[in-house]
Amino acid sequence: MGLPKRRHSRSRRNKRRTHQKLSVPALVECSHCHTMILPHNACHNCGYYQGEKVDHTVEQEEKRKRQK
C-alpha cells in the first residue's frame, strides 16, 4: 500500500474535509399543535398532516390506549 512521502499541511487536510459537515434539518411548525416537525411528515405529537388526522397515527393512538 502506498504511503505519503511527506506530511500534508493543515490547510490541505482541511480542504479535503470541507464537504464532511452536518446540515441542520429543515423544520416547519405544525399547523395544529405548533410543534416543530419535518416538512411533508405527519406530526408526531398530534398526528395531523395538512389539517387532517392521518389514519396510521389514529391506529397508533388506539394501540397506546390498549397497552395502558
Phi and psi restraints in degrees (range 20) as a CNS / XPLOR table:
assign (resid 1 and name C) (resid 2 and name N)
       (resid 2 and name CA) (resid 2 and name C) 1.0 -74.9 20.0 2
assign (resid 2 and name N) (resid 2 and name CA)
       (resid 2 and name C) (resid 3 and name N) 1.0 141.7 20.0 2
assign (resid 2 and name C) (resid 3 and name N)
       (resid 3 and name CA) (resid 3 and name C) 1.0 -121.6 20.0 2
assign (resid 3 and name N) (resid 3 and name CA)
       (resid 3 and name C) (resid 4 and name N) 1.0 147.2 20.0 2
assign (resid 3 and name C) (resid 4 and name N)
       (resid 4 and name CA) (resid 4 and name C) 1.0 -69.2 20.0 2
assign (resid 4 and name N) (resid 4 and name CA)
       (resid 4 and name C) (resid 5 and name N) 1.0 139.7 20.0 2
assign (resid 4 and name C) (resid 5 and name N)
       (resid 5 and name CA) (resid 5 and name C) 1.0 -75.7 20.0 2
assign (resid 5 and name N) (resid 5 and name CA)
       (resid 5 and name C) (resid 6 and name N) 1.0 -35.5 20.0 2
assign (resid 5 and name C) (resid 6 and name N)
       (resid 6 and name CA) (resid 6 and name C) 1.0 -127.2 20.0 2
assign (resid 6 and name N) (resid 6 and name CA)
       (resid 6 and name C) (resid 7 and name N) 1.0 157.7 20.0 2
assign (resid 6 and name C) (resid 7 and name N)
       (resid 7 and name CA) (resid 7 and name C) 1.0 -70.0 20.0 2
assign (resid 7 and name N) (resid 7 and name CA)
       (resid 7 and name C) (resid 8 and name N) 1.0 140.3 20.0 2
assign (resid 7 and name C) (resid 8 and name N)
       (resid 8 and name CA) (resid 8 and name C) 1.0 -82.6 20.0 2
assign (resid 8 and name N) (resid 8 and name CA)
       (resid 8 and name C) (resid 9 and name N) 1.0 142.0 20.0 2
assign (resid 8 and name C) (resid 9 and name N)
       (resid 9 and name CA) (resid 9 and name C) 1.0 -71.7 20.0 2
assign (resid 9 and name N) (resid 9 and name CA)
       (resid 9 and name C) (resid 10 and name N) 1.0 164.1 20.0 2
assign (resid 9 and name C) (resid 10 and name N)
       (resid 10 and name CA) (resid 10 and name C) 1.0 -62.0 20.0 2
assign (resid 10 and name N) (resid 10 and name CA)
       (resid 10 and name C) (resid 11 and name N) 1.0 -39.8 20.0 2
assign (resid 10 and name C) (resid 11 and name N)
       (resid 11 and name CA) (resid 11 and name C) 1.0 -66.8 20.0 2
assign (resid 11 and name N) (resid 11 and name CA)
       (resid 11 and name C) (resid 12 and name N) 1.0 -37.5 20.0 2
assign (resid 11 and name C) (resid 12 and name N)
       (resid 12 and name CA) (resid 12 and name C) 1.0 -67.4 20.0 2
assign (resid 12 and name N) (resid 12 and name CA)
       (resid 12 and name C) (resid 13 and name N) 1.0 -40.1 20.0 2
assign (resid 12 and name C) (resid 13 and name N)
       (resid 13 and name CA) (resid 13 and name C) 1.0 -63.4 20.0 2
assign (resid 13 and name N) (resid 13 and name CA)
       (resid 13 and name C) (resid 14 and name N) 1.0 -44.1 20.0 2
assign (resid 13 and name C) (resid 14 and name N)
       (resid 14 and name CA) (resid 14 and name C) 1.0 -68.3 20.0 2
assign (resid 14 and name N) (resid 14 and name CA)
       (resid 14 and name C) (resid 15 and name N) 1.0 -33.5 20.0 2
assign (resid 14 and name C) (resid 15 and name N)
       (resid 15 and name CA) (resid 15 and name C) 1.0 -62.5 20.0 2
assign (resid 15 and name N) (resid 15 and name CA)
       (resid 15 and name C) (resid 16 and name N) 1.0 -37.2 20.0 2
assign (resid 15 and name C) (resid 16 and name N)
       (resid 16 and name CA) (resid 16 and name C) 1.0 -68.9 20.0 2
assign (resid 16 and name N) (resid 16 and name CA)
       (resid 16 and name C) (resid 17 and name N) 1.0 -32.0 20.0 2
assign (resid 16 and name C) (resid 17 and name N)
       (resid 17 and name CA) (resid 17 and name C) 1.0 -90.8 20.0 2
assign (resid 17 and name N) (resid 17 and name CA)
       (resid 17 and name C) (resid 18 and name N) 1.0 4.9 20.0 2
assign (resid 17 and name C) (resid 18 and name N)
       (resid 18 and name CA) (resid 18 and name C) 1.0 -62.6 20.0 2
assign (resid 18 and name N) (resid 18 and name CA)
       (resid 18 and name C) (resid 19 and name N) 1.0 -28.3 20.0 2
assign (resid 18 and name C) (resid 19 and name N)
       (resid 19 and name CA) (resid 19 and name C) 1.0 -92.3 20.0 2
assign (resid 19 and name N) (resid 19 and name CA)
       (resid 19 and name C) (resid 20 and name N) 1.0 -0.3 20.0 2
assign (resid 19 and name C) (resid 20 and name N)
       (resid 20 and name CA) (resid 20 and name C) 1.0 -96.2 20.0 2
assign (resid 20 and name N) (resid 20 and name CA)
       (resid 20 and name C) (resid 21 and name N) 1.0 53.5 20.0 2
assign (resid 20 and name C) (resid 21 and name N)
       (resid 21 and name CA) (resid 21 and name C) 1.0 -114.9 20.0 2
assign (resid 21 and name N) (resid 21 and name CA)
       (resid 21 and name C) (resid 22 and name N) 1.0 157.5 20.0 2
assign (resid 21 and name C) (resid 22 and name N)
       (resid 22 and name CA) (resid 22 and name C) 1.0 -89.5 20.0 2
assign (resid 22 and name N) (resid 22 and name CA)
       (resid 22 and name C) (resid 23 and name N) 1.0 145.6 20.0 2
assign (resid 22 and name C) (resid 23 and name N)
       (resid 23 and name CA) (resid 23 and name C) 1.0 -110.3 20.0 2
assign (resid 23 and name N) (resid 23 and name CA)
       (resid 23 and name C) (resid 24 and name N) 1.0 145.9 20.0 2
assign (resid 23 and name C) (resid 24 and name N)
       (resid 24 and name CA) (resid 24 and name C) 1.0 -77.8 20.0 2
assign (resid 24 and name N) (resid 24 and name CA)
       (resid 24 and name C) (resid 25 and name N) 1.0 129.6 20.0 2
assign (resid 24 and name C) (resid 25 and name N)
       (resid 25 and name CA) (resid 25 and name C) 1.0 -66.9 20.0 2
assign (resid 25 and name N) (resid 25 and name CA)
       (resid 25 and name C) (resid 26 and name N) 1.0 142.9 20.0 2
assign (resid 25 and name C) (resid 26 and name N)
       (resid 26 and name CA) (resid 26 and name C) 1.0 -73.6 20.0 2
assign (resid 26 and name N) (resid 26 and name CA)
       (resid 26 and name C) (resid 27 and name N) 1.0 130.0 20.0 2
assign (resid 26 and name C) (resid 27 and name N)
       (resid 27 and name CA) (resid 27 and name C) 1.0 -123.6 20.0 2
assign (resid 27 and name N) (resid 27 and name CA)
       (resid 27 and name C) (resid 28 and name N) 1.0 143.8 20.0 2
assign (resid 27 and name C) (resid 28 and name N)
       (resid 28 and name CA) (resid 28 and name C) 1.0 -126.5 20.0 2
assign (resid 28 and name N) (resid 28 and name CA)
       (resid 28 and name C) (resid 29 and name N) 1.0 162.1 20.0 2
assign (resid 28 and name C) (resid 29 and name N)
       (resid 29 and name CA) (resid 29 and name C) 1.0 -89.5 20.0 2
assign (resid 29 and name N) (resid 29 and name CA)
       (resid 29 and name C) (resid 30 and name N) 1.0 133.5 20.0 2
assign (resid 29 and name C) (resid 30 and name N)
       (resid 30 and name CA) (resid 30 and name C) 1.0 -65.5 20.0 2
assign (resid 30 and name N) (resid 30 and name CA)
       (resid 30 and name C) (resid 31 and name N) 1.0 133.5 20.0 2
assign (resid 30 and name C) (resid 31 and name N)
       (resid 31 and name CA) (resid 31 and name C) 1.0 -74.4 20.0 2
assign (resid 31 and name N) (resid 31 and name CA)
       (resid 31 and name C) (resid 32 and name N) 1.0 -16.6 20.0 2
assign (resid 31 and name C) (resid 32 and name N)
       (resid 32 and name CA) (resid 32 and name C) 1.0 -94.8 20.0 2
assign (resid 32 and name N) (resid 32 and name CA)
       (resid 32 and name C) (resid 33 and name N) 1.0 -52.1 20.0 2
assign (resid 32 and name C) (resid 33 and name N)
       (resid 33 and name CA) (resid 33 and name C) 1.0 -112.8 20.0 2
assign (resid 33 and name N) (resid 33 and name CA)
       (resid 33 and name C) (resid 34 and name N) 1.0 -2.2 20.0 2
assign (resid 33 and name C) (resid 34 and name N)
       (resid 34 and name CA) (resid 34 and name C) 1.0 64.6 20.0 2
assign (resid 34 and name N) (resid 34 and name CA)
       (resid 34 and name C) (resid 35 and name N) 1.0 26.9 20.0 2
assign (resid 34 and name C) (resid 35 and name N)
       (resid 35 and name CA) (resid 35 and name C) 1.0 -90.4 20.0 2
assign (resid 35 and name N) (resid 35 and name CA)
       (resid 35 and name C) (resid 36 and name N) 1.0 159.5 20.0 2
assign (resid 35 and name C) (resid 36 and name N)
       (resid 36 and name CA) (resid 36 and name C) 1.0 -83.3 20.0 2
assign (resid 36 and name N) (resid 36 and name CA)
       (resid 36 and name C) (resid 37 and name N) 1.0 128.4 20.0 2
assign (resid 36 and name C) (resid 37 and name N)
       (resid 37 and name CA) (resid 37 and name C) 1.0 -134.9 20.0 2
assign (resid 37 and name N) (resid 37 and name CA)
       (resid 37 and name C) (resid 38 and name N) 1.0 165.2 20.0 2
assign (resid 37 and name C) (resid 38 and name N)
       (resid 38 and name CA) (resid 38 and name C) 1.0 -71.7 20.0 2
assign (resid 38 and name N) (resid 38 and name CA)
       (resid 38 and name C) (resid 39 and name N) 1.0 143.4 20.0 2
assign (resid 38 and name C) (resid 39 and name N)
       (resid 39 and name CA) (resid 39 and name C) 1.0 -66.5 20.0 2
assign (resid 39 and name N) (resid 39 and name CA)
       (resid 39 and name C) (resid 40 and name N) 1.0 149.7 20.0 2
assign (resid 39 and name C) (resid 40 and name N)
       (resid 40 and name CA) (resid 40 and name C) 1.0 63.0 20.0 2
assign (resid 40 and name N) (resid 40 and name CA)
       (resid 40 and name C) (resid 41 and name N) 1.0 31.0 20.0 2
assign (resid 40 and name C) (resid 41 and name N)
       (resid 41 and name CA) (resid 41 and name C) 1.0 -133.0 20.0 2
assign (resid 41 and name N) (resid 41 and name CA)
       (resid 41 and name C) (resid 42 and name N) 1.0 150.5 20.0 2
assign (resid 41 and name C) (resid 42 and name N)
       (resid 42 and name CA) (resid 42 and name C) 1.0 -68.9 20.0 2
assign (resid 42 and name N) (resid 42 and name CA)
       (resid 42 and name C) (resid 43 and name N) 1.0 148.5 20.0 2
assign (resid 42 and name C) (resid 43 and name N)
       (resid 43 and name CA) (resid 43 and name C) 1.0 -70.4 20.0 2
assign (resid 43 and name N) (resid 43 and name CA)
       (resid 43 and name C) (resid 44 and name N) 1.0 131.2 20.0 2
assign (resid 43 and name C) (resid 44 and name N)
       (resid 44 and name CA) (resid 44 and name C) 1.0 -76.9 20.0 2
assign (resid 44 and name N) (resid 44 and name CA)
       (resid 44 and name C) (resid 45 and name N) 1.0 -15.3 20.0 2
assign (resid 44 and name C) (resid 45 and name N)
       (resid 45 and name CA) (resid 45 and name C) 1.0 -88.6 20.0 2
assign (resid 45 and name N) (resid 45 and name CA)
       (resid 45 and name C) (resid 46 and name N) 1.0 -50.7 20.0 2
assign (resid 45 and name C) (resid 46 and name N)
       (resid 46 and name CA) (resid 46 and name C) 1.0 -110.2 20.0 2
assign (resid 46 and name N) (resid 46 and name CA)
       (resid 46 and name C) (resid 47 and name N) 1.0 -17.9 20.0 2
assign (resid 46 and name C) (resid 47 and name N)
       (resid 47 and name CA) (resid 47 and name C) 1.0 85.0 20.0 2
assign (resid 47 and name N) (resid 47 and name CA)
       (resid 47 and name C) (resid 48 and name N) 1.0 14.0 20.0 2
assign (resid 47 and name C) (resid 48 and name N)
       (resid 48 and name CA) (resid 48 and name C) 1.0 -94.8 20.0 2
assign (resid 48 and name N) (resid 48 and name CA)
       (resid 48 and name C) (resid 49 and name N) 1.0 146.4 20.0 2
assign (resid 48 and name C) (resid 49 and name N)
       (resid 49 and name CA) (resid 49 and name C) 1.0 -138.8 20.0 2
assign (resid 49 and name N) (resid 49 and name CA)
       (resid 49 and name C) (resid 50 and name N) 1.0 120.6 20.0 2
assign (resid 49 and name C) (resid 50 and name N)
       (resid 50 and name CA) (resid 50 and name C) 1.0 51.8 20.0 2
assign (resid 50 and name N) (resid 50 and name CA)
       (resid 50 and name C) (resid 51 and name N) 1.0 43.4 20.0 2
assign (resid 50 and name C) (resid 51 and name N)
       (resid 51 and name CA) (resid 51 and name C) 1.0 82.7 20.0 2
assign (resid 51 and name N) (resid 51 and name CA)
       (resid 51 and name C) (resid 52 and name N) 1.0 2.3 20.0 2
assign (resid 51 and name C) (resid 52 and name N)
       (resid 52 and name CA) (resid 52 and name C) 1.0 -124.0 20.0 2
assign (resid 52 and name N) (resid 52 and name CA)
       (resid 52 and name C) (resid 53 and name N) 1.0 145.9 20.0 2
assign (resid 52 and name C) (resid 53 and name N)
       (resid 53 and name CA) (resid 53 and name C) 1.0 -72.9 20.0 2
assign (resid 53 and name N) (resid 53 and name CA)
       (resid 53 and name C) (resid 54 and name N) 1.0 127.6 20.0 2
assign (resid 53 and name C) (resid 54 and name N)
       (resid 54 and name CA) (resid 54 and name C) 1.0 -86.9 20.0 2
assign (resid 54 and name N) (resid 54 and name CA)
       (resid 54 and name C) (resid 55 and name N) 1.0 141.2 20.0 2
assign (resid 54 and name C) (resid 55 and name N)
       (resid 55 and name CA) (resid 55 and name C) 1.0 -59.0 20.0 2
assign (resid 55 and name N) (resid 55 and name CA)
       (resid 55 and name C) (resid 56 and name N) 1.0 -47.1 20.0 2
assign (resid 55 and name C) (resid 56 and name N)
       (resid 56 and name CA) (resid 56 and name C) 1.0 -65.2 20.0 2
assign (resid 56 and name N) (resid 56 and name CA)
       (resid 56 and name C) (resid 57 and name N) 1.0 -26.6 20.0 2
assign (resid 56 and name C) (resid 57 and name N)
       (resid 57 and name CA) (resid 57 and name C) 1.0 -78.5 20.0 2
assign (resid 57 and name N) (resid 57 and name CA)
       (resid 57 and name C) (resid 58 and name N) 1.0 -29.1 20.0 2
assign (resid 57 and name C) (resid 58 and name N)
       (resid 58 and name CA) (resid 58 and name C) 1.0 -65.0 20.0 2
assign (resid 58 and name N) (resid 58 and name CA)
       (resid 58 and name C) (resid 59 and name N) 1.0 -42.8 20.0 2
assign (resid 58 and name C) (resid 59 and name N)
       (resid 59 and name CA) (resid 59 and name C) 1.0 -63.0 20.0 2
assign (resid 59 and name N) (resid 59 and name CA)
       (resid 59 and name C) (resid 60 and name N) 1.0 -40.1 20.0 2
assign (resid 59 and name C) (resid 60 and name N)
       (resid 60 and name CA) (resid 60 and name C) 1.0 -65.3 20.0 2
assign (resid 60 and name N) (resid 60 and name CA)
       (resid 60 and name C) (resid 61 and name N) 1.0 -38.2 20.0 2
assign (resid 60 and name C) (resid 61 and name N)
       (resid 61 and name CA) (resid 61 and name C) 1.0 -65.0 20.0 2
assign (resid 61 and name N) (resid 61 and name CA)
       (resid 61 and name C) (resid 62 and name N) 1.0 -38.8 20.0 2
assign (resid 61 and name C) (resid 62 and name N)
       (resid 62 and name CA) (resid 62 and name C) 1.0 -64.6 20.0 2
assign (resid 62 and name N) (resid 62 and name CA)
       (resid 62 and name C) (resid 63 and name N) 1.0 -39.2 20.0 2
assign (resid 62 and name C) (resid 63 and name N)
       (resid 63 and name CA) (resid 63 and name C) 1.0 -63.7 20.0 2
assign (resid 63 and name N) (resid 63 and name CA)
       (resid 63 and name C) (resid 64 and name N) 1.0 -40.7 20.0 2
assign (resid 63 and name C) (resid 64 and name N)
       (resid 64 and name CA) (resid 64 and name C) 1.0 -64.2 20.0 2
assign (resid 64 and name N) (resid 64 and name CA)
       (resid 64 and name C) (resid 65 and name N) 1.0 -39.8 20.0 2
assign (resid 64 and name C) (resid 65 and name N)
       (resid 65 and name CA) (resid 65 and name C) 1.0 -65.5 20.0 2
assign (resid 65 and name N) (resid 65 and name CA)
       (resid 65 and name C) (resid 66 and name N) 1.0 -38.5 20.0 2
assign (resid 65 and name C) (resid 66 and name N)
       (resid 66 and name CA) (resid 66 and name C) 1.0 -66.5 20.0 2
assign (resid 66 and name N) (resid 66 and name CA)
       (resid 66 and name C) (resid 67 and name N) 1.0 -35.8 20.0 2
assign (resid 66 and name C) (resid 67 and name N)
       (resid 67 and name CA) (resid 67 and name C) 1.0 -70.5 20.0 2
assign (resid 67 and name N) (resid 67 and name CA)
       (resid 67 and name C) (resid 68 and name N) 1.0 -29.1 20.0 2
